[in-house]
């Protein structure tokens, strides 16, 4: 692996993060979301014709009110200035629980009640109580399963990716991708070590981490991140920042990854050579970097490609899939991204699609560019993954060109 780029992040043109419908919607979510998440299930489960015995309704209402008040308070104490891990765990768990409960209160509250009515099952009160128990049962089952999915070592997803400009000497190059590890309030040092052990079984030539290492500073989450230093690659280990680094002293994470033997590709590139052919491996800071106020941090694709032969194929690391618009305009061959978590807890993926051009998997953009979006290796916030499994990805790059006979 040869470093050919001497361009630093402060040089070149800057690109402000793209405003989107989701960004505008997010301004109002902190005000209305908690009320909806707790009030809707409360109404569906307690006040839609069940006629529960007197102690049940006020006790249930009190629990929902406690969740409505307690969740925002715990989130603020956990993720605000105080950064109290125990409060963060409580707030995040309540957030995930309320989201699943809200979703299935709406779906079963409408669809199951309608089906029972059409089928003529029981009286109105009977149908209402059936809906209540169904919602509670489905919610409990999904939360238990989602917690197990979030805490497990991700399955390896393998796929071949053909790049028309890839030389025959690079055919079969193995690229392992991890991203969005999100080390955080729940101590996952053992999980981190097992993830790294799994990556090492892939015998990758290139290992990539496309950002969102942790929620918290490098000093605070160091123990969970240290196993990354054990990852092996025959050619190189490369890393780019994600948006969560810019909530937690990003330069500290860049320095720690450098210390652990990973190459931070901050708006620069390396050359990977094999069999007489060359691949440009480039990386850019996250698109939120410039607004972070950190000197020299910005997403600068021109700087990342400065000095690279334009005839060579390019593998680009960029945390957010939305960067693919710039990648396609520049003729990038393959962009690797994370950020979306595949939605993490269904049906949140519908909101993700408002903000990003891809949710997960391989997609085509422009005449040349391929984008692979990982569902992420860890989880953010709520310790649940529902219908959005995590992954460690192995991409085997394929060349359409036959090797030259000796």
Secondary structure, 3 states (H helix, E strand, C coil): CEECCCCCCCCCCCCCCCCCHHHHHHHHHHHHHHHHHHHHHHHHHHCCCCCCCHHHHHHHHHHHHHHHHHHHHHHHHHHCCCCCHHHHHHHHHHHHHHHHHHHHHHHHHHHHHHHHHHHCCCCHHHHHHHHHHHHHHHHHHHHHHHHHHHHCCCEEEEEEEEECCCCHHHCCEEEEEECCCCECCCCCHHHHHHHHHHHHHCCCCEEEECCCCECCCHHHHHHHHHHHHHCCCCCEEEECCCHHHHHCCHHHHHHHHHHCCCEECCCEEEEEEECCEEEEEEECCCCCCHHHCCCCCCCCHHHHHCCCCCCCEEEEEEEEHHHHHHHHHCCCCEEEEECCHHHCECCCHHHHHHHCCCCCEEEEECCCEEEEECCCCCCCCCCCCECCCCEEEEEEEEECCCCCCC
